[in-house]
């Protein structure tokens, strides 16, 4: 990681394009990404297809309690999320977790997405990621 930071710092001071292949001595030094258990992009309607599987959804928070959040999905369906949400919550929240039923997710990761979010674009992304372009996402 220190090599990546050094390369980025050098890039900021020069006008040459950044070529990470010159930064890392071998592929074992390249930053890695967890890909063993990808989360499917879902809206409310798609959630029921993935019960028992890892999913990710963006919700508009309606209310929250100590161990749960109730929110509106990007296609206007109500979804309950079990787990301990971060404090404070913003209006929009991404949740990654396991779909327990057609309207419940058991959260593993919570990410605040701020108070402004384009739900229509995310909803279209969910449809594409579960439809004709599914292979690009999983």
Secondary structure, DSSP 8 states (H G I E B T S, - for coil): -HHHHHHHHHHHHS-S---HHHH-SSGGGS-----TT--EE--HHHHGGGBTSEEEEEEEEEEEETTEEEEEETTS-EEEEES---SS--SEEEEEEEEEETTEEEEEEEEEEES---HHHHHHHHHHHTTTTHHHH-
